[in-house]
Amino acid sequence: MTCHEVWTQRADRSWSRQFAVAILGLMIVVVCSVPAAAVDPLDQNGERQQWKGAPGALTVIDFAASWCLPCVKSLPRLDQLAKDFPDVKFIVVSVDKREAGRDFLVNELKLELPVLWDADYMISNHYEPEGMPTTIVLDENGKEVHRHTGFSERQWSDLVSLVQADSKRGTQSP
């Protein structure tokens, strides 16, 4: 083997090593630059759920906890409302300290609507609920159009009216 051949093989290995290091570095930069909020959390069924609004649809987000008696009272009604209006996106966000709190809500109340566990309070920090339960409604562009804290018959009636009005608006032909 000549000196030139040895030098060329080293240069080829060096170049490929530098290329691999550059690609690895680029991958690290890309992965680290994606914010945690870009990954939608999983619901109780392991499905990712958008929590900043469903494009083109009304979204109802309800903040709840297993220790909140008004939440336990309101969630079965919200679950039924979700079944009655499948064109509206409904999400419950559990602010319990442990995932077991979310699972309690789902299992004890037999909820079928998506229930997210807000493990790192990312969603709570975004919407800043004042108490439990807090219900927020987003329009089809993700803009907040309604918010209430607590659970009363009047608040429930207002929410149902808002969902019904949106559903009627969505079914009317232009």
Secondary structure, DSSP 4 states (H G I P E B T S, - for coil): --HHHHHHHHHHHHHHHHHHHHHHHHHHHHHHHS-GGGSPPBBTTS-B---S--TTS-EEEEEE-TT-HHHHHHHHHHHHHHHH-TTSEEEEEE--SSHHHHHHHHHHHT--S-EEE-TT-HHHHHH--SSSSEEEEE-TTS-EEEEEES--HHHHHHHHHHHHHHHHHHHS--
